[in-house]
């Protein structure tokens, strides 16, 4: 096998100029060994085809096309049976709900524009700004599809309220599990938690998105199982640049004071 690897490495350098981490070389060697021959040219061609297939964009529907606005209050009540409130925050509340057609459990986040309908302080301009802030979370989650980021399935809206139908995470927040562990994790568990947090964050940054409110309360476990996936939630303060070359201009305070950089 070592002779095969040396021969393949030489052939790979000759054809592509370098060997990347030895992964492609090992794959070609395995291909040739499985076929019990030394015709490396055909193996290289097969591996190159597989590599191109992995890079090729999916021919299915885009993630953004799968998320849609279904309707308003009437449609929400028709499709879902709302249950108990799971939590409340500065921008709204989250309730447990069951889809009437599929019996699947979802979490529905309700975000309302502040003020009453007859409030004189609520102008058309301020309403538009509030909707821009609220829809920022929709825009962010429509782009993201990652096992360490909460999934958005659909949304509903009225003139004053936005309802986000999201993946239901029954395992509680990272803050809660940290308290149950006495305020700190063992080294191995801390490494697993940090790895999942960084994977979700990497996905956000790959899409040019800044979460701007990272804290233990904004990470939830998918279930109560010990090995449940940790998922990033609450993109209400997230921001994305206008284009890839533009930098975010921080003209306002965002996030939670205890977890902001000094």
N, C-alpha and C positions, 0 to 999 in steps of 0.2 A: 504493500500500500504506500510506503514511503517513497518508493521509486515512481509510482503513479503520480503522487502529489508533486514531486520535484519536476516531473515532465509536464504536468498540467500548469504549474506555476510558470515555467519557462514559456509555454505556449500562450498563457494568458498575458504575460508581459509583452510578448511579441505582438499580440493582436490588439490589446487595449492600453498598453503603456504602463499599467500598474496593477497591483492586487489590492483590493479593498478589504482589509480585515480578514482575509482568508475565507470568507463565507462563500463567495462564488466559486472559489477553487475547490473547496470541500464538496460543494454541490455537484460540480462537474465530475469530480473523482468518484463520488458515490454513484452518479449516473453510469459512468463507465464500468465501475466494479459490478454493479447490478446486472449490466448487460454482458459482463465477462469478455470485454474486448478493449482494445487500446485505440480505437478510432475517436480521438478527442475532438475532431472537427465537428462531427455530428452532435456530440454531447454539448459542445460550446454553443452550437446553433439552438439546441433545445433550451439551454439555460438562458440564452439571450431572449428567446421568445417568451419564456416565463417572466423574465424581468420586465419586458415591455408590457406584458399583460397586467402585471401588478401596478405599473405606473399609469395605465390607461384609465381614463375617467369612466365611471359607471354609466351605463346606458339607461339606467332606471331613472326614477324621478328624483329631482333635487330635494334635499331636506326641507328647504323653504316652501316648496310646492305642496308638501304634505301637511303643513300647518296652515289652518285657515280660520277665518272668523265665521262662526256657525250661526250667530244671531244675537238676540238680546235676552232679557229676563225670562220671557215666555218660553223660548227655546231651551234655555238652561234648565228651567224647572221641568220641562217636558223630557229632557234627556237624562237628568241626574236627580237622585234623591240625596239631598244634603243632610249631613250628619253633624256630629259635634265639632265645635271649634277647636282646632289644634294649637293655635297660637295667635297672638296679636302683636303688631309692631307699629312703628311710626307712620307707615304708609298704608296699612290695611290689616286684613286678617286672613287666616288660612283655615279652611274647613275640610273635613273628611267627607267624601261623596262616593256614591255607587252609581255606575252607569246602568240605567234601567234596561237597556237592550242586551248588554254583555255581562252584567253583574260584576264588572271589574271595578276595583277600588281606585279612586283618584284623589288627589289633593287639589282643591280649588282655592286659588288666591284671589281675594277681592280687594281691589284698589280703587278708592273713590276720590274724586276731586273734592278738596276741602271747601266747605261752605254750603249754605242752603240755596235752593233755587232762586229765592228772592233776595239773596245777599247782593247788595250794591257793589261790594268790593270785588265780585267775580265778574271780570270783563271778558270780552271775546278774546282779547290778547292774552290775558292770564290763563284763560281756559285752554287756549291753543298751546301755551307753554307747558301747562300741566299734562296735557295729552302727549306732548313730545316726550316728557320725562317718563310717563307711564308706558308708552309704546316702545321706549328704549329697551325695556326688559323683553318685550315680545321680539323685537328685531334681533336681540342678542341670542335668545334661545332658539330662534328659527334657524340660525346658522350652525349651532353647536349640536353635535351628536357624538357623545363620548360616555363611556361607562362611569366616569367619575364626575359627571355633570347631570343635574336633574333634567329630565326630558319634558318638553312642552308638547302636548298633543293637539290642542285647539284652544281657541279663546272666544269669548263673548263680550259684547260691549253695548252700553247704553249711552245716552248723552253725558252722564256723569259718573259712570262706573265701568271698570274693566275687570273681567273675570278670566283668569288664566287656569286652564285645566292641565295639571302637571302630574308627573309620576309621584305616586304615593310612597314616601319613605317612612316605614314604621319603626325603624331602629333608634329614633331619637337623635339629638344633635351630638356633635363631637364634644361640646361643652358638658353635656349631661354625662356622657360616658367617661369623660376625664374626671368629673367629680366622683363618680362611682368607683373609680380606680384610686381614689385618695389624692387626687391632684396631680398625679404624674403616671406615665406609662413606663413599662419595662423597655429596655433598649430595643429589643426585637420588635415589639408592638409599635413603638414610636417610629421606627424606621418604615414599617408598613404604612402607617398613617401618613407620614410625610411624603412617601413615594406617591400615594394616591392623590394627595393634595397638589403636588407638583405636576402630576400628569394632567389633572384637570386644568391647572393654571397654564400649562404649556399649550393646551388646546385653545384656550382663550387668546393667548398671545399670538398663536399661529393665525388666528382670524383677525388680528389687529384690535383685540378687545381688552380693555382694562376693567376689571371687576370693581375696584375701588372700595370694597368693604369686606375684605378678607378677615375672618375671625372664627373662632370655634363654633359660634352659634349659626354660622352660615355654611356649615358642613353637616350633612345628615347621613345616617346609615340607612341603606336600602331595606334592611330587616334587622331583627333582633339577634340573628345568628352571629357568632363570633367572627366569622370570616366574611361578613356582609361588606359590600362595596361602600366606600365613602364617597358622597356626592356633593358637589358644590351647588349651593342654592342662592336665591335672592340676588337677581341681577338688576334691581331697581336703580342702582347708582352707577351702573356700568356706562362706559363711554367708548366710542370707536372713532378713530380719525376719519376725516373726509376721504383721504386717499392714503395709500401705503407710505408715502413720503412725508405726510404731514405729521407734526408732533402735537400731542395733546397739550392744550393750554389750560393750566390749572388756575382758573380765575375764581374758584369757589372751594370752600371746604367740603370734603366728602369723606364718608366712612365713619368709624367709631373711634372716639378720641383715645381710648385705652389701647387701641391696636394700630394707631397711625404712626408713621415714622417721625422721629424727633426733628 
